[in-house]
Amino acid sequence: MTTTIARIIGRLSEFSAPHVFNPWGAFDPAHDASRRAPGIRRQQLAAYLAERASRARLVLIAEAAGYQGAKFSGIPMTSERILLDRLTARGIASDAVIRAPVERTSRLTGKPLGFNEPTATVVWGTLLGAGLDARGWVNWNAFAWHPHRPGDRLSNRTPTRAELEAGRPLLRSFLRLFPRAEVVALGRHAADSLTRLEVPYRAVRHPSMGGATRFRAEILRIAAGRR
């Protein structure tokens, strides 16, 4: 792991706020399989970033981590089900994400096949299906952590304006890992954060809430010039 990646993950794991779960710094006793879970998520994220640090030329920025995705996988817009090789029939293999060994962090009693995030499936399936190098792009979030409804860690909510503002310094540091990459905003919250950071970007529809078809069309136009 490079010093820069280690520093980013260190800052990521230190964050704390009400009604926000930090997958890389906190243990969820109700849903995590063991107290090793935050460390596993840090290792998986470190491997993911290290494999792309010198190769990715496309950065996708979405809104925030979700409970079916990074909360358990540790990797933005990536589900446990992908890491556990349960979506190979959709053209998404675990080693497209990381070549290092992977481990689930959620309890087996909740989702035997691992949590499955629709956004993750759409993003990975679309770009891999378009022939992009799996390490030619990297996923991240404007608010890196998981905002949830009070008392329900298996829920998602939109990050507040204050939360998005608190997330911008880390977003800026993350983008410095990929100085030559084109940045794409998925949805208006990501676009707003990038605008406030004065980072040039192209905007596409977020694939959630009925936006998958439009997302595919828009991201494929961008991907067409990168094959």
ABEGO torsion letter per residue (X at the ends): XBAAAAAAAAAAAABBBBGBBBAAABBBAAABABAAAAAAAAAAAAAAAAAAAAABABBBBBABBBAABAAAAGBBGBBAAAAAGAAAAAGBBAAAABABBBBBABBAAABAAEBBBAAAAAAAAAAAAAGBBAAABBBBBABABBBBBBGBABBBBBBBAAAAAAAAAAAAAAAAABAABBBBBBEAAAAAAAAAAGBBBBBBBBABGGAAAAAAAAAAAAAAAAX
